[in-house]
């Protein structure tokens, strides 16, 4: 199609679509967004950010009478919101409904319309779907009314080109068949009101697809007068990060200053919000709850005949039992493990349980009313009651007041660090008030494993615009630190690393992050620190120490026998392998220095006795070496690996004795203990030789007899042959006599050997010897 024809074609499409809704003056009004309908927003008041990339948000604001509140999300945020949303009217009103714009796939939404249209429908396709509809066609000021009959495309030659010209035919009210080209001067109006509304809904669906990632959640409330509305939810957020500065003054302990990097990406401004940073790990997952889900259902035919048999049911013999589950938390929502629960059932039975590490409990009790008491040292006991249905599981959560499970850190501005301000007067938090009301209405969601939880609660309100980031102070306190040098083979150099041996004396749990060292009013280096509990000590390396040189050399000693023990017919040799590593240290600096050597043990080896490292880690032993300025130092580390060899006493030979002697074993007593064994083994060896000789002679005689018998078969009966036959007969007779003698002697020697073997076993079992060469 040529450009001019394409412009005409698109103009005709636009004319038709506009005329369907505007020319009639009776089309549906444009759909308004919730914000256009007068719904107001609800400001963010509290934010809790977790290290797992999850944020907990609280909105608190005022509503009046029947008012709608709008909170804007993206599709990704809405999935988390639908899982966790809590909305409570803190006055005498109530939340009547929560709605949001749907995000069903556009093809699914178009399929719900009566028109067989899709997202890329063209003008001919639209007219084709309207066949049979009443239309009014205007061209050149003349109007024609009738029914749309068909849509066709004909080929037309224009100049040197063949172009496709779309056209449609109309059967007029007077019975005429008229054909019109789709051109800018042709206007089509849908005469049927229902059809115009259906086309309008189609255009609404197409228009909503442009903002499919924007979700407006509208919270509808009803009541009288002005009231507070509380809304909370979780949402995926960037992980907050920790970074520290360690500043060394001229005198005294260094100052540790910690900052948290936070990002506001939820699409709402933070104006004077209460911010908390938690280094816990609550379990969270993504579930596409905001996407409408359509399932396939099986088609079941209707039954042709239904016959029900009456049944009689027996009376109740005794009441059943049910299960009561729930969680115990403090006022801030943190789980409380180890809490004691006592349930008094309607039958008078008292059942006790203790919450697990997740603060959860489960009690199996008789059905009926119950009274439940929860208690724990440091908390006020809490009492509640309810009903346990038979054969069912009920839920009852308990909140204990007074005391906290997490560490709260109140951080003020830098001007007020020297003198902490007095604690503010306790003011009930909206969340505590909201959840207190919610406890009697519905069960709270089961909490996940929070792990080791600690919190930095920022005292001053924080203001952060959307899509902005900020540094928030979390720690400012003196800390104990020792300057040391750290050497291990992983550095790949003879120069050790400059390091700080930090002891967390802040009383707080320090989150892991980067640490910048400021020493002598200048940048000294930076390193990484892992999470540090109060009073825990940790090495942090930050630069190369150019004033110290370390050289390591290793030497292995040959294996030696450390102990020999003979008992129960077994000789056990305990051996010891050793390897010595020598660290030569040279301090080229102008002041004394301390070197920490990380010595990595070979797998299966242990330190030799008498060596005590200052610290042991899963992969290395740490030794301290103090070296004066311009002096040398030496550290010797010896490690060993034990071994064991087992030899049967009956298999010990002179070669073994010689090897033990060469290894420094005093074998005189061992030789005396083994002499009876060796003597008896010699006797048994002589008997074995005699048995072998007897067997050899028997084999020779048997072979000779075979030769004689073959010769006798060859004789034919002459006088000479008869004389030879007589000689062979005498020879065979003598050999048979000798074989009988050998048989008797073999039996005698065998019996004698068996007796000697038994005696050898007794002598082996009676041998004892022990030598300790330590």
Beta strands, then each sheet from edge to edge (+ up, - down):
strand 1: 40-41
strand 2: 44-50
strand 3: 54-64
strand 4: 68-74
strand 5: 86-89
strand 6: 94-100
strand 7: 134-139
strand 8: 142-158
strand 9: 161-172
strand 10: 177-181
strand 11: 186-190
strand 12: 214-222
strand 13: 226-236
strand 14: 241-248
strand 15: 254-264
strand 16: 270-278
strand 17: 321-330
strand 18: 340-345
strand 19: 350-354
strand 20: 360-366
strand 21: 368-375
strand 22: 382-388
strand 23: 393-395
strand 24: 398-400
strand 25: 410-411
strand 26: 455-458
strand 27: 462-464
strand 28: 468-487
strand 29: 497-503
strand 30: 513-519
strand 31: 522-529
strand 32: 537-544
strand 33: 548-567
strand 34: 570-587
strand 35: 593-599
strand 36: 606-607
strand 37: 615-616
strand 38: 621-627
strand 39: 632-648
strand 40: 769-772
sheet 1: 1+ 4+ 12- 6+
sheet 2: 5+ 13- 3+ 2- 16- 26+ 25+
sheet 3: 5+ 13- 3+ 2- 16- 27+
sheet 4: 10+ 9- 8+ 7- 11+
sheet 5: 31+ 30- 14- 15+ 28- 29+ 32-
sheet 6: 31+ 30- 14- 15+ 28- 35- 38+ 37-
sheet 7: 20+ 17- 23-
sheet 8: 20+ 17- 24-
sheet 9: 19+ 18- 21+ 22-
sheet 10: 36+ 39- 34+ 33- 40+
end
